[in-house]
Amino acid sequence: MLIKQSDYHRIYRVINSLLVNESADPATASMFFSTFGAFILNQHFNCGAAPRGGLASYNLGGTVILFADHREDGFVTGTGENFHCWVETDSWALDFMAPAFPQSTQELSMPARMFQKPLSAMAASINDLSQSGEFFLRHEQDATARRFADWQKHAALGDLAAVAAKWFRKSPKQMPASLSVERQNGGVTIVPLAGNMLSGAW
């Protein structure tokens, strides 16, 4: 593994907690999870992580989840509204939003688990996900660049990423149970560390 499951869980919880404080829905916030997750990985693990976006498909306990849009020719694309974001290094793929999948797929009974896989284990196509834990990712570079160009114009995003990296501690160091976040109006909000508990990995 690139990082221990305990550190993965801490990164997820830090990002999740900040999103909840900003009244964002963690189950539909893959851009936050990928951007902040990559920033934390680079700050604390120096591993050349980068956010990626496009088509993503996972076999999770026998249920295949597809983040994509259907085209008129019958194929699917990761450049539309249903695109997804994850994190990649040279040899690993991590999805820090995976523990929030139980909220995004409420019609399905799904545990909160870590998603951290070697890229060498990726399936050849979205049609080859027959076993639980198999996955297929296709980075759509141009579409991702356009989305992030607009999204990153919000100055507060860089501040939140820095807050996330400051809050995170590698295990076994103690993580603060809460963090004080300054508001734009000058006030201070106490953000508690919150998120789903993990029951293993996909």
C-alpha positions as CSV (number, residue, x, y, z in Angstrom):
1,M,0.0,0.0,0.0
2,L,1.0,3.6,-0.6
3,I,-0.3,4.7,2.9
4,K,-1.7,2.8,5.9
5,Q,-5.4,2.3,6.2
6,S,-5.3,4.4,9.4
7,D,-3.8,7.3,7.5
8,Y,-6.3,6.9,4.6
9,H,-9.1,7.0,7.2
10,R,-7.7,10.2,8.8
11,I,-7.4,12.0,5.4
12,Y,-11.0,11.0,4.6
13,R,-12.3,12.2,8.0
14,V,-10.4,15.6,7.8
15,I,-11.8,16.4,4.3
16,N,-15.3,15.1,5.2
17,S,-15.4,17.2,8.4
18,L,-14.4,20.4,6.5
19,L,-17.1,19.7,3.8
20,V,-19.8,19.2,6.4
21,N,-18.8,22.5,8.0
22,E,-19.1,24.2,4.7
23,S,-22.6,22.6,4.2
24,A,-21.4,20.6,1.2
25,D,-22.6,17.1,0.6
26,P,-19.6,14.7,1.1
27,A,-21.3,12.1,-1.1
28,T,-21.1,14.3,-4.2
29,A,-17.9,16.2,-3.5
30,S,-15.3,14.2,-5.4
31,M,-13.4,17.3,-6.6
32,F,-12.8,18.3,-2.9
33,F,-11.8,14.8,-1.9
34,S,-9.3,14.4,-4.8
35,T,-7.8,17.9,-4.6
36,F,-7.5,18.1,-0.8
37,G,-6.4,14.4,-0.6
38,A,-3.6,15.0,-3.2
39,F,-2.5,18.1,-1.3
40,I,-2.3,16.2,2.0
41,L,-0.4,13.3,0.4
42,N,2.1,15.6,-1.1
43,Q,2.6,17.6,2.1
44,H,2.9,14.6,4.4
45,F,4.1,11.7,2.2
46,N,5.9,13.5,-0.7
47,C,4.5,11.0,-3.2
48,G,3.7,13.1,-6.3
49,A,0.0,12.8,-6.0
50,A,-2.4,14.6,-8.4
51,P,-6.1,14.8,-8.7
52,R,-7.6,13.1,-11.7
53,G,-11.1,13.3,-13.2
54,G,-13.2,11.5,-15.8
55,L,-14.8,8.1,-16.0
56,A,-14.7,5.8,-13.0
57,S,-16.3,2.4,-12.4
58,Y,-16.0,0.2,-9.3
59,N,-17.2,-3.2,-8.5
60,L,-18.1,-2.8,-4.8
61,G,-19.3,-6.1,-3.2
62,G,-20.8,-7.3,-6.5
63,T,-22.5,-4.0,-7.3
64,V,-20.9,-2.0,-10.2
65,I,-21.0,1.7,-9.7
66,L,-20.4,3.8,-12.8
67,F,-19.6,7.5,-12.8
68,A,-20.2,8.5,-16.5
69,D,-22.7,9.8,-19.0
70,H,-24.2,7.8,-21.8
71,R,-23.6,9.1,-25.3
72,E,-26.0,8.9,-28.2
73,D,-23.9,6.2,-29.9
74,G,-24.4,3.9,-26.9
75,F,-20.9,4.5,-25.4
76,V,-20.2,6.2,-22.1
77,T,-18.0,9.3,-21.4
78,G,-16.4,10.8,-18.4
79,T,-16.6,14.3,-19.7
80,G,-20.2,15.1,-18.7
81,E,-22.0,16.0,-15.6
82,N,-21.6,12.6,-14.0
83,F,-17.8,12.6,-14.1
84,H,-15.8,11.6,-11.0
85,C,-12.5,12.6,-9.4
86,W,-9.9,10.5,-7.6
87,V,-6.1,10.7,-6.8
88,E,-3.2,9.1,-8.6
89,T,0.5,8.8,-8.0
90,D,2.9,7.0,-10.5
91,S,1.6,3.6,-9.4
92,W,-1.4,4.0,-7.1
93,A,-5.1,5.1,-7.4
94,L,-6.9,6.4,-4.2
95,D,-10.5,7.5,-3.9
96,F,-10.9,9.4,-0.6
97,M,-14.7,9.7,-1.3
98,A,-15.2,5.9,-1.2
99,P,-16.1,5.9,2.5
100,A,-18.9,8.3,1.7
101,F,-20.4,6.0,-1.0
102,P,-22.9,4.6,1.5
103,Q,-24.5,8.1,1.6
104,S,-24.5,8.5,-2.2
105,T,-26.0,5.1,-2.8
106,Q,-28.6,4.9,-0.1
107,E,-30.7,2.5,-2.1
108,L,-27.9,0.0,-1.8
109,S,-26.6,-1.7,1.3
110,M,-22.9,-0.8,1.2
111,P,-20.2,-0.6,3.9
112,A,-17.7,2.3,4.2
113,R,-14.4,1.0,3.0
114,M,-11.0,2.2,1.8
115,F,-10.3,2.4,-1.9
116,Q,-6.5,2.3,-2.6
117,K,-5.4,0.2,-5.5
118,P,-2.2,-0.3,-7.6
119,L,-2.8,1.1,-11.1
120,S,-1.4,-2.2,-12.4
121,A,-4.4,-4.0,-11.1
122,M,-6.9,-1.9,-13.1
123,A,-9.3,-3.8,-15.4
124,A,-8.9,-3.4,-19.2
125,S,-12.4,-1.9,-19.6
126,I,-15.6,-1.1,-17.7
127,N,-16.9,-4.5,-19.1
128,D,-14.3,-6.4,-17.1
129,L,-15.4,-5.8,-13.5
130,S,-16.6,-9.2,-12.5
131,Q,-15.1,-9.4,-9.1
132,S,-15.5,-7.2,-6.0
133,G,-12.7,-4.6,-5.8
134,E,-12.1,-4.5,-9.5
135,F,-12.0,-1.0,-11.0
136,F,-11.6,1.0,-14.2
137,L,-10.6,4.7,-14.4
138,R,-10.1,6.9,-17.5
139,H,-8.7,10.3,-16.9
140,E,-10.2,13.0,-19.2
141,Q,-7.4,15.6,-19.1
142,D,-9.0,18.4,-21.1
143,A,-12.4,18.1,-19.5
144,T,-10.9,17.9,-16.0
145,A,-8.7,21.0,-16.7
146,R,-11.7,23.0,-17.7
147,R,-13.7,22.1,-14.6
148,F,-10.8,22.7,-12.2
149,A,-10.0,26.0,-13.9
150,D,-13.4,27.4,-13.0
151,W,-13.6,25.6,-9.6
152,Q,-10.2,26.8,-8.4
153,K,-11.1,30.5,-8.9
154,H,-12.6,30.4,-5.4
155,A,-9.8,31.7,-3.2
156,A,-11.2,29.9,-0.1
157,L,-10.4,26.5,-1.6
158,G,-6.7,27.0,-1.2
159,D,-7.2,28.0,2.4
160,L,-9.3,25.0,3.1
161,A,-6.7,22.7,1.6
162,A,-4.1,24.2,3.8
163,V,-6.3,23.8,6.9
164,A,-6.8,20.1,5.9
165,A,-3.1,19.5,5.6
166,K,-2.5,21.2,9.0
167,W,-5.1,19.2,10.7
168,F,-3.9,15.8,9.5
169,R,-1.3,13.8,11.5
170,K,0.3,10.6,10.5
171,S,-0.6,7.7,12.7
172,P,0.2,6.9,15.5
173,K,0.4,10.6,16.3
174,Q,-2.7,12.0,18.0
175,M,-5.1,13.8,15.8
176,P,-6.9,16.8,17.3
177,A,-10.6,15.9,17.8
178,S,-11.6,19.3,16.5
179,L,-10.2,22.4,14.8
180,S,-10.9,26.1,14.9
181,V,-11.6,27.6,11.5
182,E,-11.8,31.3,10.9
183,R,-14.8,32.6,9.0
184,Q,-14.8,35.3,6.4
185,N,-16.8,37.5,8.7
186,G,-14.0,37.3,11.4
187,G,-15.8,34.7,13.5
188,V,-14.4,31.3,14.5
189,T,-16.1,27.9,14.0
190,I,-15.2,24.8,15.9
191,V,-15.1,21.9,13.4
192,P,-15.4,18.4,15.0
193,L,-13.6,15.4,13.3
194,A,-16.3,13.3,11.9
195,G,-16.9,10.6,9.3
196,N,-17.9,7.0,8.7
197,M,-15.8,4.2,10.4
198,L,-14.1,1.9,7.9
199,S,-14.8,-1.8,7.7
200,G,-11.8,-2.9,5.6
201,A,-10.9,-2.1,2.0
202,W,-12.4,-2.8,-1.4
